[in-house]
Every structure is written in structure tokens, then in C-alpha cells.
């Protein structure tokens, strides 16, 4: 049924769909998981009588209309998510993404108690399950598997990516990048492969599959074959965000001290734009810090955390108030960082390996040494000036 004309007249429902990170952030401490799947979820939601005529369609047996929410309505996903959130509100240990529901608990007893509450809510609202797709105590959810140790990609998905042949067209490159980007937080080197292959998507560039492209595909596949197990985010554990930048990319790692061990929560990296590549070293390092904080806003906002950088000048540049001695770009970024409760910590480059890998896996192109060295020297002089104590006129006379 063609609902394009109807969708143009529908007022969009702005209820947001949760991201995978938002769903999995609540899994810390859980050891038992079950996944439930609703049977044709949309068709379990009745349409208001005033809206049913809008879904009418004609066949050789006459005109029919939907009495339930039809697949293809533009507002169906957000409306359905809002309804599911309302039905299961107040039940702890429940994560919902459209017609997929994950019930989790720290023990089998708490898991079973929550599962019983979910079943009671479903019976009250006359919801039915697809028994063939329901899995108890062995979950996979939105392409991931979960355990008490953490989160890791679904094996069947990573094997499917590994079996893909090398792309032979721009469309296949875009498809390959789309599939691998879903597991971005498991891939420390993703910005390198992204930069190499996105060059093939530019319309003004000739198609040329180079050995570097083949290496990028092989590296991505090998990383997904044995990905790291990322720990669940713990609200009570100290959080660390380690950032780094190179001439071509920025990277960051979010980790936590869970017990006596620093465990990785997520990786993130991206290539720099041509304009950003012309920033000074200090500006690129500051951009990495800002981008990482905003990238993980849902984890960091309202919580104290340590922001680590291997660029010592930032400990002064981002902490100094006023615009007189600092580039305006850095001043704007420092203002945006004020919403976060962070302690900026200098970490020497030899100890910053985790964040260094995502940012430096792209070979840097040759740059004009005079301009780069001039910017870095000016930045060094600025830091020295900020650390120089002010002298009164009387001191100067002496």
C-alpha cells in the first residue's frame, strides 16, 4: 500500500528512538538477560476511528481500510516506541527498542521477577509475543550480545561482514562502510579506514581501488573477527576519557576503573576535515577533547570525570579565562566544555597508547614546516607567558 500521500499530511511525532549506547548503558551489573519479540508489533496498536479512512485501499474485492497501525506510516516507529515505553514504565531492568524487549537482572531471581512484571503488563494491554524469536537467558539484541563481562558484536553479523568481497563500486563502498560503522565503538582504527575509502565516494574523484583500500578492508575485517569486549558503564566507577590528535584524525577512548582494573567502555575516532587539518597542534588536541566529551555526552553530563591529554599546553589553555591571550576558537571550545565537570590531566605520550592508536593510524601528509612550526612555537610562547608572574611597576624599577 502506498502511504506517501498520507505521510505528507501526518504531523511528525518527535518521540526519540533510543540509540544502542543508551540501551546498553543500563546493563552494568546484570548477569541474566532475556529477549522478547512482539508478534507484528505495529498491528497490535489500534488506529483511531478518525484516522482509519486515510489508510483505505482498493482491491478487486472492494475498498478496505486498516483498523490497526499500518507498516509504512512515517510516525509509526516513534508512536510505537512511546506506547511501549508507557506500558513498561516503572518496571526496572527493561530495555525497549520498538518490538524488541530485553529483560535483565543481576541474579536469576531478580530477572525472573522483572520478567513476570513484563508479562503482567503485556497481558493487561493484550500484547502477544512471537515465541519463535523469544530467547531466554541467552540474549542477542540489536546486533549485540551481552553478558556480565560486557558487550560484544553478534558473531553472525561479524562473520557476514568478513565474508563480503572487496567493493568494486562506490555503492558497495558505501554499503560496506555502513555495515562496519554500526560497530564503530569496537574499532580503534576506524577513522583510518574511513578516510581511505570515503575518497572513493567523491563524485569529482576517479574510481581507483588501491592497495591501501585493500589493506583498510582487511584491517576492518580482522578487527571485527576478534573485537574487544567492552565493559558496561558503571555509574559509580571513576570515568576516564583519553584523547589524542594527529595531523589527519582525532581519537578517544572512554574507560572506567572498575575495581582495580581500567576497562574500556568505547572507542571513537574520526578523520579531520581539510580545514581542521590546518589547525595548530594545540587546537587539534583541544578539538579531540571537545569532540570526545560531546560524543559521549549521555555518559559524562552531570558526572565528574578525568579528561586526559598528552598535550601539556592544554592544561593551561583550556583552564585560562579571558580571550586576550588565547585564540578565539579555543575560547569558544573552552566555553562549550564548561558544561562538563572534568579534571584535565596531562598524560605523557608514552602512556597514551589507547587513544593514540585511533588518531595516528592514518599516515600524515607532508605539510609546510615553516607554518606548522610557527604555530606550535607561538603556542609554546603563549603558555610560557601565561605561567610568567606579573610584575608591578615598582618591581620593574628595581
Secondary structure as the mmCIF struct_conf table of DSSP 4:
data_model
#
loop_
_struct_conf.conf_type_id
_struct_conf.id
_struct_conf.beg_label_comp_id
_struct_conf.beg_label_asym_id
_struct_conf.beg_label_seq_id
_struct_conf.end_label_comp_id
_struct_conf.end_label_asym_id
_struct_conf.end_label_seq_id
HELX_RH_AL_P HELX_RH_AL_P1 UNK A 4 UNK A 9
BEND BEND1 UNK A 10 UNK A 10
HELX_LH_PP_P HELX_LH_PP_P1 UNK A 11 UNK A 13
HELX_LH_PP_P HELX_LH_PP_P2 UNK A 15 UNK A 19
HELX_RH_AL_P HELX_RH_AL_P2 UNK A 20 UNK A 24
TURN_TY1_P TURN_TY1_P1 UNK A 25 UNK A 26
TURN_TY1_P TURN_TY1_P2 UNK A 28 UNK A 29
STRN STRN1 UNK A 32 UNK A 37
STRN STRN2 UNK A 38 UNK A 38
TURN_TY1_P TURN_TY1_P3 UNK A 39 UNK A 40
HELX_RH_3T_P HELX_RH_3T_P1 UNK A 41 UNK A 44
BEND BEND2 UNK A 45 UNK A 45
STRN STRN3 UNK A 46 UNK A 46
HELX_LH_PP_P HELX_LH_PP_P3 UNK A 47 UNK A 48
TURN_TY1_P TURN_TY1_P4 UNK A 49 UNK A 51
HELX_RH_3T_P HELX_RH_3T_P2 UNK A 52 UNK A 55
STRN STRN4 UNK A 57 UNK A 59
TURN_TY1_P TURN_TY1_P5 UNK A 60 UNK A 61
STRN STRN5 UNK A 62 UNK A 64
BEND BEND3 UNK A 67 UNK A 67
STRN STRN6 UNK A 68 UNK A 68
HELX_LH_PP_P HELX_LH_PP_P4 UNK A 69 UNK A 70
TURN_TY1_P TURN_TY1_P6 UNK A 71 UNK A 72
TURN_TY1_P TURN_TY1_P7 UNK A 74 UNK A 75
HELX_RH_AL_P HELX_RH_AL_P3 UNK A 76 UNK A 87
TURN_TY1_P TURN_TY1_P8 UNK A 88 UNK A 90
BEND BEND4 UNK A 92 UNK A 93
STRN STRN7 UNK A 94 UNK A 97
TURN_TY1_P TURN_TY1_P9 UNK A 98 UNK A 99
STRN STRN8 UNK A 100 UNK A 105
BEND BEND5 UNK A 106 UNK A 107
HELX_RH_AL_P HELX_RH_AL_P4 UNK A 108 UNK A 124
TURN_TY1_P TURN_TY1_P10 UNK A 125 UNK A 126
STRN STRN9 UNK A 129 UNK A 129
HELX_RH_3T_P HELX_RH_3T_P3 UNK A 131 UNK A 133
STRN STRN10 UNK A 135 UNK A 136
BEND BEND6 UNK A 137 UNK A 138
STRN STRN11 UNK A 140 UNK A 141
TURN_TY1_P TURN_TY1_P11 UNK A 142 UNK A 143
STRN STRN12 UNK A 144 UNK A 146
BEND BEND7 UNK A 148 UNK A 149
STRN STRN13 UNK A 151 UNK A 153
HELX_RH_AL_P HELX_RH_AL_P5 UNK A 155 UNK A 162
TURN_TY1_P TURN_TY1_P12 UNK A 163 UNK A 163
HELX_LH_PP_P HELX_LH_PP_P5 UNK A 164 UNK A 167
BEND BEND8 UNK A 169 UNK A 169
HELX_RH_AL_P HELX_RH_AL_P6 UNK A 170 UNK A 181
TURN_TY1_P TURN_TY1_P13 UNK A 182 UNK A 183
HELX_RH_3T_P HELX_RH_3T_P4 UNK A 184 UNK A 186
TURN_TY1_P TURN_TY1_P14 UNK A 188 UNK A 189
HELX_RH_AL_P HELX_RH_AL_P7 UNK A 190 UNK A 198
HELX_RH_3T_P HELX_RH_3T_P5 UNK A 199 UNK A 201
TURN_TY1_P TURN_TY1_P15 UNK A 203 UNK A 204
BEND BEND9 UNK A 205 UNK A 205
HELX_RH_AL_P HELX_RH_AL_P8 UNK A 211 UNK A 225
TURN_TY1_P TURN_TY1_P16 UNK A 226 UNK A 226
HELX_LH_PP_P HELX_LH_PP_P6 UNK A 227 UNK A 229
STRN STRN14 UNK A 230 UNK A 230
HELX_LH_PP_P HELX_LH_PP_P7 UNK A 231 UNK A 233
TURN_TY1_P TURN_TY1_P17 UNK A 235 UNK A 236
BEND BEND10 UNK A 237 UNK A 237
STRN STRN15 UNK A 238 UNK A 245
BEND BEND11 UNK A 247 UNK A 248
STRN STRN16 UNK A 249 UNK A 258
TURN_TY1_P TURN_TY1_P18 UNK A 259 UNK A 260
STRN STRN17 UNK A 261 UNK A 271
HELX_LH_PP_P HELX_LH_PP_P8 UNK A 272 UNK A 273
TURN_TY1_P TURN_TY1_P19 UNK A 274 UNK A 275
HELX_RH_3T_P HELX_RH_3T_P6 UNK A 276 UNK A 278
BEND BEND12 UNK A 279 UNK A 279
HELX_RH_AL_P HELX_RH_AL_P9 UNK A 281 UNK A 295
TURN_TY1_P TURN_TY1_P20 UNK A 296 UNK A 296
HELX_RH_AL_P HELX_RH_AL_P10 UNK A 297 UNK A 300
TURN_TY1_P TURN_TY1_P21 UNK A 301 UNK A 302
BEND BEND13 UNK A 303 UNK A 303
STRN STRN18 UNK A 304 UNK A 309
BEND BEND14 UNK A 310 UNK A 310
TURN_TY1_P TURN_TY1_P22 UNK A 312 UNK A 313
HELX_RH_AL_P HELX_RH_AL_P11 UNK A 314 UNK A 317
TURN_TY1_P TURN_TY1_P23 UNK A 318 UNK A 319
BEND BEND15 UNK A 322 UNK A 323
TURN_TY1_P TURN_TY1_P24 UNK A 324 UNK A 325
BEND BEND16 UNK A 326 UNK A 326
HELX_RH_AL_P HELX_RH_AL_P12 UNK A 328 UNK A 337
TURN_TY1_P TURN_TY1_P25 UNK A 338 UNK A 339
BEND BEND17 UNK A 340 UNK A 340
STRN STRN19 UNK A 341 UNK A 346
HELX_RH_3T_P HELX_RH_3T_P7 UNK A 349 UNK A 351
HELX_RH_AL_P HELX_RH_AL_P13 UNK A 353 UNK A 360
BEND BEND18 UNK A 361 UNK A 362
HELX_LH_PP_P HELX_LH_PP_P9 UNK A 363 UNK A 366
HELX_RH_AL_P HELX_RH_AL_P14 UNK A 369 UNK A 387
BEND BEND19 UNK A 388 UNK A 388
HELX_LH_PP_P HELX_LH_PP_P10 UNK A 389 UNK A 390
HELX_RH_AL_P HELX_RH_AL_P15 UNK A 393 UNK A 397
#
